[in-house]
Amino acid sequence: MNALILAAVLECGVRLTGLSCPATTVAGAISSTDCPASDGTGYDLWQFSGKAGDTISIDMKSSSFDAYLILLDPSDVPVAENDDVSAGSTDSRITFTLPTAGTWTVVANAASAASGDYTLSLSCPGGTVTRRRAVGH
């Protein structure tokens, strides 16, 4: 975890909404007016409500910069991070099983001082599954 970013997250306080289960994609931009980290990068904070036991996936994609993701638990403790989803990709992905319910925070960041547009996607388990009983003939 980048300690410089975490310290800045706790000071910034500006948290965006718009991510929600079962699936949401939002558009954002890293710019000089975003929350500044002491390493020179800007970041956005996005919140979502999660349930204990849910396995969530967060994807950040940008053609402008190397995406970097951090997931903070409801107490702002970092629990997962990702720089590159795979070799040769600058997109990021976190897949994580939430151990507790609450309001979680996604830190959408650039791996180096850069700016530009990005998309952030959250996917969670779907809603209630209706089960049907087989009916005998």
SELUM-467760 format. One line per field, with one value per residue: residue number from 1; residue in three letters; x, y, z of N, C-alpha, C, CB in turn. Coordinates in Angstrom, 2 decimals. Glycine has a CB too. Layout:
num	c(NUM; ...)
residuo	c(ALA; ...)
nu	c(X; ...)
nv	c(Y; ...)
nw	c(Z; ...)
cau	c(X; ...)
cav	c(Y; ...)
caw	c(Z; ...)
cu	c(X; ...)
cv	c(Y; ...)
cw	c(Z; ...)
cbu	c(X; ...)
cbv	c(Y; ...)
cbw	c(Z; ...)
This chain:
num	c(1; 2; 3; 4; 5; 6; 7; 8; 9; 10; 11; 12; 13; 14; 15; 16; 17; 18; 19; 20; 21; 22; 23; 24; 25; 26; 27; 28; 29; 30; 31; 32; 33; 34; 35; 36; 37; 38; 39; 40; 41; 42; 43; 44; 45; 46; 47; 48; 49; 50; 51; 52; 53; 54; 55; 56; 57; 58; 59; 60; 61; 62; 63; 64; 65; 66; 67; 68; 69; 70; 71; 72; 73; 74; 75; 76; 77; 78; 79; 80; 81; 82; 83; 84; 85; 86; 87; 88; 89; 90; 91; 92; 93; 94; 95; 96; 97; 98; 99; 100; 101; 102; 103; 104; 105; 106; 107; 108; 109; 110; 111; 112; 113; 114; 115; 116; 117; 118; 119; 120; 121; 122; 123; 124; 125; 126; 127; 128; 129; 130; 131; 132; 133; 134; 135; 136; 137)
residuo	c(MET; ASN; ALA; LEU; ILE; LEU; ALA; ALA; VAL; LEU; GLU; CYS; GLY; VAL; ARG; LEU; THR; GLY; LEU; SER; CYS; PRO; ALA; THR; THR; VAL; ALA; GLY; ALA; ILE; SER; SER; THR; ASP; CYS; PRO; ALA; SER; ASP; GLY; THR; GLY; TYR; ASP; LEU; TRP; GLN; PHE; SER; GLY; LYS; ALA; GLY; ASP; THR; ILE; SER; ILE; ASP; MET; LYS; SER; SER; SER; PHE; ASP; ALA; TYR; LEU; ILE; LEU; LEU; ASP; PRO; SER; ASP; VAL; PRO; VAL; ALA; GLU; ASN; ASP; ASP; VAL; SER; ALA; GLY; SER; THR; ASP; SER; ARG; ILE; THR; PHE; THR; LEU; PRO; THR; ALA; GLY; THR; TRP; THR; VAL; VAL; ALA; ASN; ALA; ALA; SER; ALA; ALA; SER; GLY; ASP; TYR; THR; LEU; SER; LEU; SER; CYS; PRO; GLY; GLY; THR; VAL; THR; ARG; ARG; ARG; ALA; VAL; GLY; HIS)
nu	c(0.85; 0.56; 1.79; 1.90; -0.27; -2.39; -2.22; -2.91; -5.51; -6.94; -6.95; -8.18; -11.05; -13.13; -15.57; -16.89; -20.05; -21.98; -21.17; -22.55; -24.05; -25.91; -24.12; -22.16; -20.90; -18.81; -17.71; -14.71; -12.13; -8.69; -7.18; -5.49; -6.97; -7.93; -7.91; -4.79; -1.98; 0.97; 2.94; 2.70; 0.68; -2.75; -6.01; -9.21; -11.93; -14.24; -17.32; -19.10; -21.78; -21.46; -22.02; -21.33; -19.46; -19.92; -18.39; -16.58; -15.78; -13.60; -12.86; -10.56; -10.00; -7.95; -6.84; -5.10; -3.32; -1.40; -3.33; -4.20; -5.39; -6.93; -8.46; -10.38; -11.44; -14.51; -13.47; -11.48; -9.13; -6.59; -7.18; -6.78; -4.98; -4.02; -1.92; -1.31; -3.44; -2.61; 0.32; 1.64; -0.59; -2.04; -4.26; -6.27; -7.35; -9.29; -10.27; -12.22; -13.31; -15.70; -15.28; -16.88; -19.95; -20.83; -19.84; -17.69; -14.57; -13.20; -10.11; -9.26; -6.60; -3.57; -0.64; 1.63; 2.56; 0.16; -2.51; -5.94; -8.76; -10.85; -12.51; -14.47; -15.46; -17.78; -18.65; -20.87; -22.37; -25.51; -28.99; -31.61; -32.01; -34.50; -35.81; -37.14; -39.36; -39.23; -41.91; -43.90; -45.06)
nv	c(-1.19; 2.16; 4.34; 7.10; 7.88; 6.85; 8.41; 10.90; 10.35; 10.12; 12.75; 14.18; 13.76; 14.16; 12.36; 10.51; 9.48; 6.96; 4.49; 1.27; -1.84; -4.21; -3.86; -1.29; 1.33; 4.08; 7.27; 9.10; 11.50; 12.05; 14.84; 18.02; 19.27; 17.36; 15.41; 15.73; 13.58; 13.06; 12.08; 13.31; 12.45; 12.54; 11.73; 10.09; 9.46; 6.93; 5.72; 2.80; 0.64; -2.40; -5.93; -8.30; -11.12; -10.88; -11.19; -8.96; -7.17; -4.77; -2.62; -0.56; 1.50; 3.16; 5.08; 7.07; 7.05; 5.02; 3.01; 2.76; 1.06; 1.09; -0.49; 0.42; -0.47; -0.17; 1.30; 2.80; 1.39; 0.03; -2.76; -4.09; -3.80; -2.82; -2.57; -3.27; -5.22; -7.36; -8.68; -6.36; -4.77; -1.70; -1.29; -1.71; -4.11; -5.25; -8.01; -9.10; -10.51; -9.31; -8.94; -7.75; -5.92; -2.67; 0.76; 1.02; 2.17; 3.13; 3.89; 5.66; 6.00; 7.25; 5.56; 7.04; 10.52; 11.82; 12.70; 12.49; 10.85; 8.21; 5.02; 3.46; 0.48; -1.43; -4.60; -6.84; -9.59; -10.59; -9.71; -11.16; -14.59; -16.33; -19.38; -22.20; -24.85; -28.14; -29.44; -32.25; -34.57)
nw	c(0.00; -0.81; 1.34; 1.29; -0.23; 1.32; 3.68; 2.63; 1.74; 4.09; 4.87; 2.81; 2.40; 0.48; -0.93; -3.52; -4.85; -6.51; -7.33; -7.17; -6.19; -8.18; -10.38; -11.74; -13.76; -13.78; -14.97; -14.75; -13.99; -13.57; -12.31; -11.88; -9.96; -8.30; -5.24; -3.74; -3.54; -1.59; -3.23; -5.61; -7.27; -8.35; -7.08; -6.95; -4.74; -4.30; -3.11; -1.96; -0.92; 0.75; 1.36; 3.91; 2.95; 0.23; -2.94; -4.66; -7.67; -8.93; -11.50; -13.18; -15.88; -18.24; -20.96; -20.80; -18.65; -16.30; -14.49; -11.01; -8.26; -5.03; -2.29; 0.43; 3.68; 5.69; 7.83; 6.77; 6.36; 4.40; 2.30; -0.06; -3.17; -6.51; -9.31; -12.08; -14.04; -15.55; -17.23; -19.50; -19.49; -18.46; -17.03; -14.04; -11.56; -8.87; -7.06; -4.47; -1.40; 0.70; 4.14; 6.03; 6.44; 5.18; 4.40; 1.86; 0.41; -2.68; -4.00; -6.69; -8.68; -10.23; -11.28; -11.54; -11.61; -13.42; -15.67; -16.77; -18.41; -17.07; -16.58; -14.10; -12.77; -10.92; -9.83; -8.34; -6.51; -7.93; -7.44; -5.43; -5.99; -7.58; -6.83; -8.36; -7.91; -9.15; -10.94; -10.65; -13.14)
cau	c(0.00; 1.31; 1.49; 1.71; -1.65; -3.29; -2.22; -3.66; -6.91; -7.54; -7.06; -8.96; -12.43; -14.11; -15.90; -17.90; -21.00; -22.34; -20.93; -23.50; -24.25; -25.03; -23.09; -22.18; -19.69; -18.80; -16.59; -14.04; -10.89; -7.65; -6.74; -4.74; -7.88; -8.29; -7.18; -3.37; -1.15; 2.30; 3.83; 2.43; -0.45; -4.09; -6.87; -10.62; -12.45; -15.59; -17.88; -20.21; -22.23; -21.25; -22.50; -20.36; -19.51; -19.98; -17.14; -16.75; -14.70; -13.47; -11.98; -10.26; -9.38; -7.62; -5.86; -4.27; -2.34; -1.33; -4.32; -3.80; -6.57; -6.80; -9.76; -10.35; -12.60; -15.34; -12.68; -10.40; -7.92; -6.40; -7.28; -6.35; -4.50; -3.56; -1.37; -1.60; -4.24; -1.83; 1.50; 1.31; -1.79; -1.94; -5.53; -6.20; -8.52; -9.28; -11.36; -12.07; -14.50; -15.89; -15.48; -17.89; -20.87; -20.58; -19.50; -16.32; -14.05; -12.27; -9.21; -8.92; -5.34; -2.61; 0.59; 2.63; 1.91; -0.45; -3.92; -6.73; -10.04; -10.87; -13.78; -14.37; -16.62; -17.97; -19.63; -21.14; -23.39; -26.81; -30.03; -32.14; -32.29; -35.75; -35.68; -38.41; -39.40; -39.68; -43.27; -44.07; -46.09)
cav	c(0.00; 3.41; 5.07; 8.51; 8.04; 6.60; 9.59; 11.96; 9.95; 10.42; 14.20; 14.77; 13.76; 14.28; 11.02; 10.52; 8.38; 6.55; 3.05; 0.47; -3.22; -5.30; -3.47; 0.11; 1.91; 5.54; 7.92; 10.09; 12.04; 12.49; 16.17; 18.78; 19.73; 16.23; 15.28; 15.48; 12.74; 13.66; 11.59; 14.07; 11.92; 12.92; 10.56; 10.25; 8.49; 6.50; 4.87; 1.89; -0.18; -3.82; -6.88; -9.32; -12.34; -10.59; -11.08; -7.83; -6.88; -3.36; -2.44; 0.82; 1.51; 4.47; 5.11; 8.25; 6.83; 3.71; 3.01; 2.16; 0.95; 0.70; -0.68; 0.71; -1.01; 0.90; 2.09; 3.40; 0.57; -0.60; -4.21; -4.63; -2.82; -3.40; -1.64; -3.77; -6.43; -8.43; -8.20; -5.65; -3.95; -0.66; -1.24; -2.33; -4.87; -5.86; -8.94; -9.20; -10.92; -8.38; -9.65; -7.07; -5.01; -1.26; 1.64; 0.78; 3.25; 2.81; 4.98; 5.62; 6.74; 6.99; 5.00; 8.11; 11.83; 11.89; 13.08; 12.00; 10.21; 6.79; 4.43; 2.64; -0.43; -2.28; -5.67; -7.57; -10.60; -10.05; -9.68; -12.43; -15.59; -17.04; -20.80; -22.84; -26.30; -28.95; -29.91; -33.61; -34.67)
caw	c(0.00; -0.87; 2.57; 0.97; -0.68; 2.44; 4.55; 1.94; 1.70; 5.37; 4.98; 1.72; 2.82; -0.60; -1.40; -4.56; -4.85; -7.86; -7.45; -6.41; -6.62; -8.58; -11.34; -12.10; -14.33; -13.72; -15.66; -13.93; -14.54; -12.64; -12.74; -10.88; -8.92; -7.45; -3.98; -4.06; -2.68; -1.46; -4.29; -6.82; -8.03; -7.92; -6.95; -6.61; -3.79; -4.63; -2.06; -2.27; 0.22; 0.50; 2.35; 4.31; 2.15; -1.20; -3.68; -5.57; -8.62; -9.27; -12.65; -13.58; -17.21; -18.77; -22.06; -20.55; -17.60; -15.67; -13.40; -9.73; -7.40; -3.63; -1.63; 1.87; 4.39; 6.28; 8.78; 5.96; 6.39; 3.08; 2.33; -1.36; -4.14; -7.76; -10.29; -13.43; -13.98; -16.17; -17.94; -20.73; -19.31; -17.44; -16.31; -12.72; -11.10; -7.53; -6.73; -3.02; -0.65; 1.81; 5.39; 6.83; 5.74; 5.46; 3.29; 1.42; -0.43; -3.75; -4.34; -8.11; -8.68; -11.30; -10.71; -11.55; -11.78; -14.75; -15.62; -17.89; -18.16; -16.74; -16.18; -12.91; -12.74; -9.74; -9.99; -7.10; -6.77; -8.31; -6.42; -4.95; -7.03; -7.35; -7.11; -8.69; -7.67; -10.28; -10.75; -11.20; -14.20)
cu	c(0.88; 0.91; 1.25; 0.28; -2.61; -3.36; -3.04; -5.15; -7.60; -7.71; -8.03; -10.44; -13.49; -14.37; -17.08; -18.82; -21.32; -22.07; -21.96; -23.59; -25.64; -23.96; -23.27; -20.85; -19.84; -17.59; -16.01; -12.81; -9.95; -7.16; -6.02; -5.64; -8.35; -7.53; -5.73; -2.72; 0.24; 3.30; 3.58; 1.28; -1.75; -4.94; -8.30; -11.00; -13.91; -16.08; -18.96; -20.55; -22.06; -21.75; -21.41; -20.55; -19.59; -18.57; -17.35; -15.55; -14.76; -12.47; -11.80; -9.50; -9.13; -6.64; -4.90; -3.15; -2.40; -2.22; -3.79; -5.00; -6.20; -8.22; -9.56; -11.61; -13.40; -14.61; -11.50; -9.07; -7.77; -6.41; -6.84; -5.89; -4.06; -3.06; -1.72; -2.30; -3.49; -0.62; 1.08; 0.07; -1.52; -3.27; -5.37; -7.48; -8.27; -10.49; -11.16; -13.39; -14.60; -16.13; -16.55; -18.78; -20.48; -20.30; -18.01; -15.87; -13.05; -11.44; -8.81; -7.73; -4.55; -1.32; 1.73; 1.88; 1.44; -1.90; -4.62; -7.99; -9.86; -12.31; -13.51; -15.64; -16.61; -18.98; -19.67; -22.13; -24.73; -27.79; -30.48; -32.45; -33.57; -35.56; -37.06; -38.30; -39.85; -41.06; -43.39; -45.18; -47.14)
cv	c(1.23; 4.27; 6.55; 8.78; 7.87; 7.81; 10.72; 11.64; 10.35; 11.92; 14.80; 14.87; 13.85; 12.89; 11.08; 9.32; 8.05; 5.09; 2.32; -0.92; -3.33; -4.92; -2.01; 0.47; 3.42; 6.05; 8.98; 10.60; 12.39; 13.83; 16.87; 19.30; 18.60; 16.29; 14.98; 14.55; 13.35; 13.14; 12.30; 13.56; 12.48; 11.66; 10.99; 9.15; 8.19; 5.55; 3.95; 1.12; -1.64; -4.66; -7.88; -10.57; -12.10; -10.56; -10.03; -7.77; -5.41; -3.27; -0.96; 0.76; 2.95; 4.30; 6.28; 8.02; 5.39; 3.73; 2.28; 2.21; 0.54; 0.56; -0.47; 0.15; 0.13; 1.76; 2.78; 2.68; -0.09; -2.12; -4.86; -3.48; -3.54; -2.30; -2.10; -5.12; -7.62; -7.82; -7.52; -4.77; -2.90; -0.45; -1.98; -3.05; -5.37; -6.77; -9.29; -9.64; -10.05; -9.15; -9.03; -6.22; -3.58; -0.48; 1.53; 1.92; 2.71; 4.05; 4.76; 6.57; 6.43; 6.50; 6.01; 9.41; 11.96; 12.32; 12.51; 11.31; 8.73; 6.34; 3.50; 1.79; -1.25; -3.35; -6.49; -8.68; -9.94; -10.09; -11.09; -13.35; -16.30; -18.49; -21.38; -24.33; -27.00; -29.48; -31.28; -33.63; -35.63)
cw	c(0.00; 0.33; 2.32; 0.54; 0.48; 3.37; 3.92; 1.90; 3.00; 5.58; 3.98; 2.06; 1.73; -1.17; -2.34; -4.41; -6.30; -8.11; -6.61; -7.01; -7.25; -9.60; -11.73; -12.77; -14.29; -14.50; -14.74; -14.64; -13.40; -13.18; -11.60; -9.76; -8.01; -6.14; -4.31; -3.04; -2.63; -2.49; -5.62; -7.66; -7.48; -7.83; -6.66; -5.63; -4.16; -3.54; -2.61; -0.99; -0.15; 1.65; 2.67; 3.46; 0.66; -1.79; -4.75; -6.52; -8.96; -10.42; -12.94; -14.88; -17.64; -19.92; -21.86; -19.55; -17.09; -14.43; -12.17; -8.80; -5.98; -3.08; -0.14; 2.52; 5.03; 7.32; 8.10; 6.09; 5.02; 3.19; 1.02; -2.24; -5.39; -8.68; -11.70; -13.34; -14.58; -16.85; -19.24; -20.63; -18.25; -16.72; -14.98; -12.38; -9.69; -7.46; -5.27; -2.40; 0.59; 3.11; 6.28; 5.94; 6.06; 4.20; 3.02; 0.50; -1.43; -4.01; -5.80; -8.29; -9.95; -10.65; -10.72; -11.80; -13.24; -14.57; -16.84; -17.43; -17.80; -16.56; -15.00; -12.86; -11.47; -10.10; -8.71; -7.45; -7.09; -7.15; -6.04; -6.13; -6.65; -7.75; -7.37; -8.41; -8.94; -9.97; -11.41; -12.23; -13.82)
cbu	c(-0.96; 1.05; 2.62; 2.68; -1.99; -2.84; -0.78; -3.13; -7.04; -6.71; -5.71; -8.78; -12.63; -13.62; -16.19; -17.26; -22.29; -21.60; -19.48; -24.89; -24.10; -25.86; -23.14; -22.42; -19.44; -18.76; -17.05; -13.67; -11.16; -6.47; -7.93; -4.02; -9.08; -8.01; -7.80; -2.61; -1.11; 2.83; 3.67; 3.64; -0.46; -4.72; -6.36; -11.53; -12.34; -15.64; -18.46; -19.85; -23.72; -19.78; -23.78; -20.50; -20.65; -20.69; -16.69; -16.89; -14.81; -13.01; -12.53; -9.44; -10.28; -7.02; -6.58; -5.14; -2.57; 0.16; -5.63; -2.56; -7.55; -5.96; -10.34; -10.23; -12.15; -16.54; -12.17; -10.21; -7.98; -5.07; -8.71; -7.51; -3.35; -4.67; 0.15; -0.29; -5.57; -2.68; 2.50; 1.14; -3.02; -1.47; -6.68; -5.89; -8.84; -9.31; -11.35; -11.60; -14.44; -17.06; -14.18; -17.23; -22.35; -19.43; -19.90; -16.19; -13.41; -13.01; -7.95; -10.14; -4.50; -2.36; 0.99; 3.75; 2.90; -0.36; -4.09; -5.91; -10.95; -10.05; -14.46; -14.19; -16.62; -18.45; -19.28; -21.70; -23.54; -27.37; -31.23; -33.40; -31.11; -36.92; -34.97; -38.81; -40.35; -38.68; -44.30; -44.38; -45.50)
cbv	c(0.01; 4.16; 4.89; 8.95; 7.03; 5.37; 10.07; 12.15; 8.42; 9.83; 14.83; 13.96; 14.86; 15.26; 10.08; 10.53; 8.73; 7.39; 2.68; 1.14; -4.21; -6.40; -4.38; 1.01; 1.40; 6.04; 8.56; 9.51; 13.29; 11.42; 17.02; 19.95; 20.40; 14.90; 14.17; 16.80; 11.26; 13.42; 10.09; 14.10; 10.38; 13.95; 9.62; 10.20; 9.01; 5.81; 5.73; 0.91; 0.12; -4.09; -7.60; -9.66; -13.15; -9.24; -12.47; -6.50; -7.77; -2.49; -3.17; 1.58; 0.79; 5.39; 5.23; 9.37; 7.82; 3.33; 2.37; 2.91; -0.06; 1.75; -2.11; 2.23; -2.04; 0.29; 1.20; 4.84; -0.51; -0.13; -4.62; -5.42; -1.97; -4.21; -1.51; -3.90; -6.22; -9.26; -9.36; -6.62; -4.82; 0.64; -1.86; -1.28; -6.05; -4.76; -10.24; -7.85; -12.44; -7.41; -9.71; -6.20; -5.29; -1.12; 3.12; -0.59; 4.35; 2.32; 5.02; 6.03; 6.40; 8.27; 3.75; 7.86; 13.01; 10.51; 14.63; 11.06; 10.35; 6.50; 3.65; 3.51; -1.35; -1.45; -6.57; -6.63; -11.55; -10.82; -8.88; -12.20; -16.61; -16.38; -21.55; -22.58; -26.65; -30.12; -28.90; -34.64; -35.08)
cbw	c(1.22; -2.21; 3.57; -0.14; -1.81; 3.22; 4.81; 0.52; 1.48; 6.49; 4.80; 0.46; 3.71; -1.72; -0.21; -5.95; -4.03; -8.86; -7.00; -6.39; -5.43; -9.13; -12.60; -10.86; -15.80; -12.24; -17.02; -12.57; -15.43; -12.51; -13.23; -11.54; -9.56; -8.16; -3.07; -4.11; -3.21; -0.06; -4.46; -7.65; -7.98; -8.90; -5.84; -7.89; -2.32; -6.02; -0.94; -3.45; 0.60; 0.25; 1.86; 5.82; 2.55; -1.45; -4.29; -4.78; -9.91; -8.02; -13.89; -12.47; -18.24; -17.67; -23.43; -20.08; -16.44; -15.31; -13.88; -9.09; -7.99; -2.79; -1.92; 2.14; 5.47; 6.92; 9.91; 6.34; 7.54; 2.46; 2.64; -2.04; -3.57; -8.44; -10.13; -14.26; -14.71; -17.18; -18.23; -21.83; -18.92; -18.06; -17.16; -11.66; -12.05; -6.39; -7.67; -2.41; -0.27; 1.52; 6.14; 7.91; 6.12; 6.40; 3.60; 0.70; 0.44; -5.04; -3.39; -9.03; -7.43; -12.19; -11.47; -12.65; -11.40; -15.50; -15.55; -18.73; -19.38; -15.46; -17.37; -11.61; -13.98; -8.50; -11.23; -5.97; -5.57; -9.47; -6.91; -4.11; -7.17; -8.14; -5.95; -10.16; -6.50; -10.58; -11.33; -10.08; -15.52)
